[in-house]
């Protein structure tokens, strides 16, 4: 994760924390991966297809209410391009 992206993500997490929200990611399964050709030998791109359950709990809610949120959340399939860069050898 680049420092810039890490700072962005930290701001998002801090916002969630102030709202007493906790992001839950469960059952992450990679379905497939495919190398994408690149002209740059220091960069590798991979098309990843995966699935997971992504939902929020709230520490102000009861365990029962948080479990209801979990049960109401579907496992979703998604695709992303993951980019890997060789830095400093």
N, C-alpha and C positions, 0 to 999 in steps of 0.2 A: 504494500500500500504506500503510495507516495505521501510525503509529509502534508501536502496540500489536501489530498483526499482524506487523510487521517484527521486533520483539523475540522474538515466539514462534517465528518461522521461524529466526531466528539461533540460538536455543537448540537447536532441532532439528539445524541444521547443525553446531553445535559438538559435539553428541553423536555425530553421524556421524563427524566428524573424529577424535574420540578412539578410535573403533572402526576407523579406517582405511577407512571406507566413503565412496564417492563416488557420489552420485545422478546417473544419466545419463538425460537426456531426449532422445529422437531422433524425427525424422520427424513433428514436430507439424504437423498439417494441420487447418485449420478447415473443417468440412463445411458448416455452416450457422449462421446467426445470425438471431434474431428479436427485434425490439423488443417489450418488455413495457410496456404502458401504465401510467403512474404519475400519481397526483394531484399529486405534488410536481414543480414545473417545474425544480427544481435537481437532480433525481435522474433518471438514465436507467438502466434495467435492460435487459440483453440476455441472452436465452437462447442460449448458444453450445454447439453440438455439434461435437466435434472428436475426433481420434484421435492417439495417439502411443505410442511404446515407452518404458517407464519401468522402469529396472532399476538395480542397484547393482554397482559394481566395488569391489575391495578392493586397496589397494596392497601388501598382503602376499601376494597371489596372483600366479601367473604370468600373462603376457599370454594364454596359451592358455586358462587356466581362466576368466579374465575374459571372453574371447571366447565361451566355452561358455555362460556366464551370459547374455550378450547374445543369442546364437542361441536360447536356450531361452525367451526372453521374447516374448510375443505383442504385436502392436500392438493396443491396446485403444481402444474408442470410449467416450466419456463426454459428459455434458452438465453444464454449470455455468451459474449465473446470475452474470453480471458486473455490478457496480453501479458507476456513474460518478456522482460528486457534484461539483457546481460549488462550489468553496470560495473565498471572498474574491474574487468576481467572475471 
